[in-house]
């Protein structure tokens, strides 16, 4: 979604027709449906926090991508500044996991601004062999 050529095309199309979807619209909607969405508890909260961080890293990368136009990079950077301002208002979330998530994102953004470098996304870890713990039906062997 945040590929530099696609971002450039959104900027260009919106400049030609102000009613067309623009990169600013996409970035704004992306932040609303990720970071600014109501925090979920439990497992869904973990998934939501992971999606938030991936989104953040992709926007950071777009703001530095030499394949993106200056305007695409500027809009990505502006959305990061808006997110940073919003994160600063999330100090009283009432949930330690979410508070830590917001604080870590702020720290990551501050470090990135001091030394801007594109993120390289690590290869996902291999799934360990065997079934997940607790996934076997033990009723057939008389254990339960």
C-alpha positions in Angstrom: 0.0 0.0 0.0 2.9 2.4 0.8 5.0 1.5 -2.2 6.8 4.7 -3.4 5.4 4.4 -7.0 1.9 4.0 -5.7 2.3 7.0 -3.3 3.7 9.1 -6.1 0.7 8.2 -8.3 -1.8 9.1 -5.5 -0.1 12.5 -5.1 -0.2 13.1 -8.9 -3.8 12.0 -9.3 -5.0 14.2 -6.4 -3.1 17.2 -7.9 -4.9 16.7 -11.2 -8.3 16.2 -9.6 -8.8 17.4 -6.0 -11.7 14.9 -5.6 -9.5 11.9 -6.3 -8.1 9.9 -3.5 -4.7 11.4 -2.4 -1.8 10.1 -0.4 -2.8 12.4 2.5 -6.2 10.6 2.5 -4.6 7.2 2.5 -2.2 8.0 5.3 -4.9 9.6 7.4 -7.2 6.7 7.0 -4.4 4.2 7.7 -3.6 5.9 11.0 -7.3 6.0 11.9 -7.8 2.3 11.2 -4.6 1.3 13.0 -3.1 3.5 15.7 -6.2 5.5 16.5 -8.6 2.6 16.6 -10.0 1.7 20.0 -7.4 -0.4 21.8 -8.4 -4.1 22.0 -7.7 -6.3 25.0 -5.9 -9.7 25.0 -4.8 -11.5 21.9 -6.5 -9.0 19.6 -4.6 -6.2 21.3 -1.4 -8.0 20.6 -2.3 -8.3 16.9 -3.4 -4.7 16.8 -0.1 -3.5 18.4 1.9 -5.6 15.9 -0.1 -4.0 13.0 0.5 -0.6 14.4 4.3 -1.1 14.5 4.5 -2.5 11.0 2.4 0.5 9.8 4.7 2.9 11.6 7.8 1.3 10.0 6.4 1.4 6.6 5.5 5.1 6.9 9.0 5.9 8.2 10.5 4.0 5.2 8.3 5.9 2.7 9.4 9.2 4.2 13.0 8.2 3.3 12.5 6.3 0.1 14.5 7.9 -2.7 12.0 6.3 -5.2 9.3 8.4 -3.7 8.7 12.0 -4.8 9.6 14.8 -2.5 5.9 15.4 -1.9 5.2 11.8 -1.1 8.1 11.8 1.4 6.9 15.1 2.8 3.3 13.8 3.3 4.7 10.6 5.0 6.8 12.7 7.3 3.9 15.0 8.1 1.7 12.0 9.0 4.5 10.8 11.3 4.6 14.2 13.1 0.8 14.0 13.5 1.1 10.5 14.9 3.8 11.7 17.3 1.6 14.5 18.5 -1.3 12.1 19.0 0.9 9.6 20.9 1.9 12.3 23.3 -1.8 12.7 24.3 -2.1 9.0 25.1 -0.4 9.0 28.5 -3.4 7.9 30.5 -4.6 4.8 28.7 -5.3 2.8 31.8 -3.6 -0.4 30.4 0.1 -1.1 30.9 0.5 -3.0 27.6 -1.0 -0.1 25.6 0.9 2.6 27.6 4.1 0.7 26.9 3.3 0.4 23.3 2.7 4.1 22.9 5.8 5.0 24.9 7.9 2.7 22.8 6.6 4.1 19.6 7.5 7.6 20.7 11.0 6.5 21.7 11.4 4.7 18.3 10.3 7.8 16.4 12.6 10.1 18.4 15.5 7.8 17.8 14.6 7.5 14.1 14.4 11.3 13.8 17.9 11.7 15.3 19.3 9.1 12.9 16.9 8.5 10.0 17.5 5.2 8.4 15.1 2.9 6.5 14.0 -0.1 8.5 14.9 -3.5 7.2 12.1 -6.0 8.1 13.4 -9.2 9.6 12.5 -12.5 8.1 9.7 -14.0 10.2 10.8 -16.7 12.6 10.1 -20.3 11.5 7.3 -22.0 13.2 8.7 -24.6 15.6 7.9 -28.2 14.7 5.0 -30.0 16.3 1.5 -28.9 17.3 0.9 -25.9 19.6 0.8 -26.7 23.3 -2.7 -27.7 24.3 -3.9 -28.5 20.8 -4.2 -32.3 21.2 -7.4 -34.0 22.0 -6.4 -36.2 24.9 -9.9 -37.6 25.5 -9.2 -40.7 23.3 -6.3 -41.8 25.5 -8.2 -41.5 28.7 -6.2 -38.6 30.0 -9.1 -36.2 30.4 
